[in-house]
């Protein structure tokens, strides 16, 4: 799932640096998504 988000971001912006704000409830998987985006 994180690979899908990572590939989507790479295809949209290339190597451009950007910031993302993630808002959600406790134990909703925000950190998991960030780890998946970072590690691929």
C-alpha positions as CSV (number, residue, x, y, z in Angstrom):
1,X,0.0,0.0,0.0
2,X,2.8,2.4,0.8
3,X,4.5,1.5,-2.4
4,X,1.4,2.7,-4.3
5,X,1.5,6.1,-2.5
6,X,5.2,6.4,-3.1
7,X,5.0,5.6,-6.8
8,X,2.1,8.0,-7.2
9,X,4.1,10.8,-5.5
10,X,7.2,10.1,-7.5
11,X,5.3,10.2,-10.8
12,X,3.5,13.4,-9.8
13,X,6.5,15.4,-8.5
14,X,9.6,13.6,-9.4
15,X,12.4,14.4,-6.9
16,X,11.0,17.7,-5.7
17,X,11.0,18.1,-1.9
18,X,7.6,18.8,-0.3
19,X,5.9,18.6,3.0
20,X,2.8,16.5,3.8
21,X,0.4,17.1,6.8
22,X,-1.3,13.9,7.9
23,X,-4.2,14.3,10.3
24,X,-6.1,11.4,11.8
25,X,-7.3,9.5,14.9
26,X,-5.0,7.6,17.3
27,X,-4.0,4.2,16.0
28,X,-5.3,5.0,12.5
29,X,-2.0,4.0,10.7
30,X,-0.5,7.4,10.1
31,X,3.0,6.4,11.2
32,X,2.7,3.1,9.2
33,X,2.0,5.0,6.0
34,X,4.9,7.3,6.6
35,X,7.3,4.4,7.1
36,X,6.0,2.7,4.0
37,X,6.5,5.9,2.0
38,X,10.0,6.4,3.3
39,X,11.2,2.8,2.9
40,X,9.3,1.9,-0.3
